[in-house]
Amino acid sequence: MSDRIAIGRAATVDPMFRTYLTRELKNRRRQTLIVAVGMALAIALVIVVNSVAGGVKAAQASALASVYGVGTDITVTKAATTSSSGTQQFTFGAGAGSTTGGTRTFNSAQLRTARGVTTFAATAVTKIASTSGVQAATGVLGLESTTFSGQTPNSGSSSAPQTRPTAGTGTSGGPSSFGIDSTTVLGYDVAASTAVGPLSSTALTSGRMLTAADAGKDVAVLDSDYATSASKKVGSTVTIDAKTFSVVGIVKSTSASGASASNLYIPLDTAQKLSGDTGKVTSVFVQATSAAQIGAVQTALEKSLGSPMTVNTQASLASTVTGSVSTAASLAQSLGLWLSVLVLAAAFLLAVLFTVSGVTRRTREFGTLKAIGWTNRRVVGQVAGESVVQGLLGGAIGVALGLAAIAVVNVIHPTLTASAATATAGPGGPGGPAGVARAATSAASIALSLPVTASVLGLAVALAILGGLVAGAFGGWRATRLRPAAALRSVA
């Protein structure tokens, strides 16, 4: 007999639960709608904020890609010294230049490391490559090829040398006229893979890339924008420090910023010999075996290389990205985060208040059910079930609203400005008194695209369930405090 009663009770639990659940959601449409809408707005905001944060992070990576390379996880540089950031000068002796009529013409070229950048021994590349967790490492030598040309009236004689510091732009006025032309040159190891480093964010448009057979040769690959402005193509020649190089290939940046790391790319040993920096590099680009290894590799390199070497990951380099991308990142990380927390807290509180209020109005109902045998556990389950359904309903609406908002943003494609630069610490250290010496700057406009990930959608569902459980827990606690006697007295 007892077995038949137990089976009968088990068979009636689920239908009764569904009956009460459906009835209460229908009878309290206003409460259900308010709780669901509140939860929906909170969840939609969380989805949008997380997507904006992901989109801004991708924009930061795009701004850095042109300088650091898509496959680059870590960059190693050396802290700049005072002398390495001094003023560049062109010196002309008394008999320098050529004279035509009453005018003397000067032409001079210099190839040197970029101002604010310090070279270090290329043996560091081997040391870095042998570090545990490093998959690939390649060293580069960043140079500036500066050409100075000018005309002055021929004064007949001059015993003292004349100097003209570079200013980055040409100047003219009075009887003299001067012009300065600067081109960036990057020497890289042609025997190493281009999957890591600046060339990893470029694509070949014509000709060929440099190969191991080009080591020591006077050959160059040009950035497409520079090639267009200089009217160069494959087969043309370019002059670097009075030496003629053959153009064998043209590459185009594939990064969202559209900017390349250099105007010209030449073999590393050729760049070292030409600039007098034999056996030297200015940066090492490192690729870790996995994303999980980046932090460990950074720590290991900082320990093994020591001061004054600077080891940066792309996450730390993201702080060098300025413009509206930086502003959007700040808003998403601070204002957006706290706004999401506040709205979620308000939505949860709203759900709790309405659930507790609903339970209070159902005193006779729950009291009567407890009088006919419902346990506290069953009453709590009923209230929690109703709250979870309301939360899931709000979650579904919130996901739809969030996805709709993301779709609108992706259709509009708002444009953000970004400026990224390679950074080597000055004498005062990163952000110190001497500031940061920026050797190569990439400025561009990047279309913001908001991603939708499974983790974000999973978070939305989890929040919806959590909101329902929190409200159900408080409502169930209130229901368990109801006494059957009170319900019976109210009925009478």
Number of C-alpha atoms within 10 A of each C-alpha: 6 7 8 9 10 10 11 11 11 11 11 10 12 10 11 12 18 14 11 14 17 12 11 16 17 12 10 11 11 11 19 24 15 17 27 28 20 23 33 28 22 28 32 26 25 27 26 26 24 23 22 25 22 19 21 27 18 17 27 28 23 24 32 32 31 30 24 31 26 22 20 26 26 27 25 25 24 22 25 25 16 10 10 17 16 10 10 16 14 17 12 16 12 12 12 15 18 13 16 10 8 10 16 19 18 16 16 17 17 19 21 21 24 21 19 21 27 23 21 17 13 19 12 19 20 12 13 24 18 13 16 14 21 21 15 22 27 28 27 25 32 27 25 22 21 21 20 20 16 19 19 17 15 15 9 9 8 11 8 9 12 13 12 13 12 18 12 11 10 14 12 11 7 6 9 14 15 18 17 18 14 16 15 19 25 23 23 27 20 21 15 14 14 19 17 24 31 25 28 20 28 23 16 18 14 15 15 14 20 21 13 11 10 17 18 16 15 18 21 26 27 26 24 24 17 17 20 11 8 10 9 16 19 17 12 13 17 20 11 21 17 13 10 13 18 17 24 19 23 26 25 20 23 19 22 20 25 20 25 28 28 22 19 26 28 26 27 26 23 21 29 22 13 15 18 12 19 15 15 22 28 24 27 25 23 30 25 24 15 11 10 10 15 20 14 14 24 22 11 17 20 17 10 12 15 11 11 15 18 21 23 19 17 18 13 10 19 19 11 21 22 17 16 17 24 22 15 18 20 14 16 21 15 11 13 21 16 13 16 21 15 13 18 22 15 15 24 24 17 18 30 23 16 18 28 21 14 17 22 16 11 15 20 21 16 22 23 20 16 20 15 10 9 13 13 17 10 17 21 20 16 19 29 22 19 24 33 20 19 27 34 23 21 31 29 20 19 27 23 15 19 26 20 14 17 22 16 12 16 15 10 12 14 12 14 18 20 23 20 28 23 21 24 27 25 24 18 14 16 16 12 11 10 14 14 21 21 18 17 18 17 20 19 18 19 23 18 20 22 24 19 19 12 8 10 18 18 11 14 26 20 16 21 28 21 17 29 30 24 20 28 26 20 19 27 26 17 18 22 18 11 20 16 19 14 14 20 14 9 11 10 6
